[in-house]
């Protein structure tokens, strides 16, 4: 089975490499990241000249691009892969996008006889490299059963959450929980240090209790190191929380915590920190207090 892969960024590059490692014939394109294309080709993939060139050669097309407009561009733009995909092909969109857009894209593809699953992921670059991502999938059960083996090569958890769009609804839930968690962690660590307790002691004392979390284990050391190398950029998290706001509006769901953390992230973006890891939410507190978190 030939698999096309469009979007070889922080996540797509290692995901495509894992498919090559699993023995699939993988055809890749990313017109904005030629170095990454070279790296994946060196690992055994084949480079296509364009998105349309990818579409013309494959049965399964994976997209891993930043947001809904990018997915629409990659599929339906001037160089859109959907123009050349054959009837009966399937698109596995792994990008984190607005679930409403997922449903629109699936409907457009259906008109061309192409199926789609939305399959966003959680886990970040380390798990993309290890092939242990968590996939949350939306779409038909029969498609899920047929294409899960491909996702299994890139992830350790692959869960069908409902119809098309359900994967991205679940991803939005994930992004709200992660964002609010990081903000709570930054707020508490900063407050604790200002009250005279070493941040390292706070972390070590509470990480095994109810407040402990994957977020705490990953982000507290980064905060104490002032290491904000992404990982997951503030700007991408702004995109996700903005999608939460849009999705919540359609059903009148209350999201005060999401709104608050989104505003904090926007402040950081305007201060030039949009390319920092989302653990840089700590900077919001550091700027307010003039005090830097240390070990
Ligand atoms: P990235 O910006 O590093 O990579 C995106 C790639 O898509 C870029 O290389 C870009 O050149 C390419 N691209 C954009 N439009 C294109 C087009 N029309 N045709 C071809 N290529 C195109 O982003 P990333 O961090 O890899 O994230 C990708 C998606 O995965 C996003 O939706 C993000 O929210 C999600 N995600 C990221 C992480 C993370 O930790 N980075 C974790 C989970 C989910």
Boltz pocket constraint, residues with backbone or C-beta under 6 A from the ligand:
constraints:
  - pocket:
      binder: B
      contacts: [[A, 6], [A, 7], [A, 8], [A, 9], [A, 10], [A, 11], [A, 12], [A, 29], [A, 30], [A, 31], [A, 32], [A, 33], [A, 51], [A, 64], [A, 65], [A, 66], [A, 67], [A, 70], [A, 73], [A, 74], [A, 94], [A, 95], [A, 96], [A, 97], [A, 121], [A, 122], [A, 123], [A, 124], [A, 125], [A, 231], [A, 232], [A, 233], [A, 236]]
      max_distance: 6.0
